């Protein structure tokens, strides 16, 4: 159980940062404007949040019955996913490069 929890946290961290590190829309389509905007990145973040949630439910079902959760559980998970995305956001929008 400890391994699957660690794996899930690492997967969530990587998935939360992918929209800010990869320039293709949904990792496939190259944007016509040259770089994708913040709206595309946020949409990808939401889709990846649900994808990681699905993987989490799959891992939980392998250990036993899936427990039903209230809205507070999902609100905390969404907040944690946004916190995990912060390094990618800083790299993309706030990091100042030297000479630029």
MARKEKOL-6862 format. One line per field, with one value per residue: residue number from 1; x, y, z of N, C-alpha, C in turn. Coordinates in steps of 0.05 Angstrom, whole numbers, plus 5000, padded with zeros to 4 digits. Example, Ala and Ser with C-alpha at 12.3 -4.5 7.8 and 13.67 -1.06 7.14 Angstrom:
2
seq	[1,2]
npx	[5264,5257]
npy	[4886,4955]
npz	[5156,5142]
capx	[5246,5273]
capy	[4910,4979]
capz	[5156,5143]
cpx	[5264,5258]
cpy	[4934,5001]
cpz	[5156,5157]
This chain:
100
seq	[1,2,3,4,5,6,7,8,9,10,11,12,13,14,15,16,17,18,19,20,21,22,23,24,25,26,27,28,29,30,31,32,33,34,35,36,37,38,39,40,41,42,43,44,45,46,47,48,49,50,51,52,53,54,55,56,57,58,59,60,61,62,63,64,65,66,67,68,69,70,71,72,73,74,75,76,77,78,79,80,81,82,83,84,85,86,87,88,89,90,91,92,93,94,95,96,97,98,99,100]
npx	[5017,5040,5076,5041,5016,5059,5074,5028,5027,5075,5061,5018,5044,5078,5040,5012,5048,5059,5025,5048,5099,5101,5090,5052,4982,4943,4985,4993,4974,5001,5000,4968,4982,5034,5050,5016,4961,4944,4892,4887,4925,4903,4856,4879,4902,4857,4835,4876,4875,4828,4842,4885,4856,4822,4860,4876,4829,4828,4874,4859,4816,4841,4861,4818,4748,4722,4719,4665,4665,4657,4644,4684,4731,4744,4752,4796,4834,4835,4856,4907,4928,4932,4970,5013,5021,5046,5105,5113,5081,5108,5157,5141,5114,5133,5188,5247,5290,5360,5387,5342]
npy	[4976,5025,5033,5041,5088,5125,5122,5143,5196,5216,5209,5245,5293,5298,5296,5343,5383,5376,5404,5455,5448,5424,5443,5428,5421,5382,5347,5330,5361,5414,5482,5534,5587,5585,5581,5552,5579,5604,5586,5537,5508,5506,5477,5428,5416,5406,5362,5325,5322,5293,5246,5227,5219,5178,5137,5133,5113,5064,5040,5039,5004,4957,4944,4936,4948,5008,5068,5111,5182,5248,5316,5348,5318,5315,5369,5381,5348,5372,5421,5405,5385,5431,5458,5423,5435,5484,5491,5483,5524,5569,5562,5569,5620,5657,5655,5689,5696,5703,5760,5769]
npz	[5000,5013,4971,4927,4942,4944,4890,4866,4885,4862,4808,4806,4816,4771,4729,4740,4727,4674,4634,4635,4617,4567,4500,4464,4448,4489,4486,4434,4389,4353,4370,4331,4340,4355,4409,4464,4500,4567,4579,4551,4579,4631,4620,4605,4654,4686,4660,4666,4722,4731,4704,4735,4782,4765,4759,4812,4835,4810,4831,4885,4882,4872,4921,4953,4969,4938,4972,4985,4975,5001,4979,5002,5003,4948,4938,4969,4944,4893,4906,4925,4877,4847,4877,4869,4816,4817,4812,4756,4735,4755,4729,4676,4673,4711,4719,4710,4658,4649,4617,4589]
capx	[5000,5057,5087,5021,5012,5081,5071,5006,5036,5094,5046,5002,5063,5087,5017,5004,5067,5061,5014,5065,5125,5098,5077,5031,4956,4938,5010,4992,4969,5017,4982,4972,4994,5062,5051,4989,4954,4938,4867,4892,4940,4884,4839,4895,4905,4832,4833,4896,4865,4808,4856,4899,4835,4814,4882,4875,4807,4836,4893,4843,4799,4859,4866,4793,4726,4727,4703,4652,4675,4641,4656,4708,4753,4752,4761,4824,4851,4839,4875,4933,4937,4940,4996,5033,5026,5059,5131,5110,5071,5130,5177,5130,5105,5146,5217,5260,5315,5381,5391,5316]
capy	[5000,5048,5037,5053,5116,5141,5123,5161,5223,5223,5212,5270,5316,5299,5303,5371,5400,5371,5425,5478,5441,5415,5464,5417,5419,5354,5333,5320,5381,5438,5505,5551,5612,5581,5571,5550,5599,5595,5571,5509,5495,5501,5455,5404,5410,5394,5335,5308,5317,5271,5222,5217,5210,5151,5118,5129,5095,5037,5029,5033,4980,4933,4938,4930,4964,5036,5082,5135,5206,5273,5337,5358,5301,5324,5397,5380,5337,5392,5441,5393,5383,5458,5463,5408,5448,5510,5493,5486,5551,5587,5559,5579,5647,5676,5653,5709,5686,5723,5772,5770]
capz	[5000,5014,4945,4909,4951,4934,4861,4859,4891,4841,4784,4807,4813,4743,4713,4745,4715,4645,4617,4634,4606,4540,4484,4446,4460,4497,4481,4407,4368,4355,4368,4308,4348,4363,4437,4475,4521,4594,4580,4544,4601,4653,4612,4607,4682,4695,4648,4680,4749,4730,4696,4759,4800,4756,4766,4841,4841,4801,4851,4909,4877,4873,4949,4966,4958,4936,4991,4974,4987,4999,4963,5015,4994,4921,4939,4979,4923,4872,4917,4925,4850,4839,4891,4854,4790,4821,4800,4727,4730,4760,4707,4651,4673,4730,4720,4693,4647,4648,4591,4574]
cpx	[5017,5069,5066,5015,5034,5080,5050,5013,5056,5080,5030,5020,5071,5064,5009,5023,5069,5049,5032,5092,5124,5081,5055,5004,4949,4961,5011,4992,4987,4999,4989,4986,5023,5066,5022,4985,4948,4912,4870,4906,4922,4865,4854,4898,4880,4829,4852,4888,4846,4822,4871,4879,4825,4835,4882,4852,4814,4855,4878,4826,4815,4863,4841,4770,4732,4708,4690,4662,4656,4656,4681,4733,4763,4762,4790,4843,4855,4858,4904,4944,4946,4967,5018,5040,5042,5088,5131,5100,5093,5150,5166,5125,5120,5176,5229,5287,5335,5384,5365,5296]
cpy	[5025,5054,5051,5082,5134,5143,5142,5190,5233,5227,5238,5294,5320,5308,5333,5390,5397,5393,5450,5473,5433,5435,5453,5415,5389,5336,5322,5342,5406,5462,5523,5577,5609,5571,5571,5570,5586,5579,5542,5494,5488,5478,5428,5396,5397,5366,5316,5302,5294,5245,5210,5206,5182,5130,5113,5110,5067,5024,5022,5008,4955,4925,4929,4947,4994,5051,5106,5159,5229,5294,5348,5343,5311,5352,5397,5368,5356,5413,5430,5391,5410,5466,5448,5421,5474,5511,5497,5513,5572,5586,5572,5609,5667,5676,5673,5698,5709,5734,5775,5789]
cpz	[5000,4987,4926,4917,4941,4903,4852,4864,4870,4815,4783,4804,4784,4725,4716,4732,4685,4628,4615,4621,4576,4524,4467,4462,4464,4487,4452,4387,4373,4351,4344,4315,4356,4391,4448,4497,4548,4595,4572,4566,4624,4645,4614,4637,4694,4685,4662,4709,4750,4721,4720,4780,4792,4762,4796,4848,4832,4821,4877,4905,4878,4902,4964,4955,4958,4955,4978,4990,4984,4983,4975,5006,4966,4921,4949,4958,4900,4881,4917,4897,4840,4853,4877,4828,4793,4809,4770,4720,4734,4738,4682,4651,4691,4730,4700,4684,4645,4619,4576,4584]
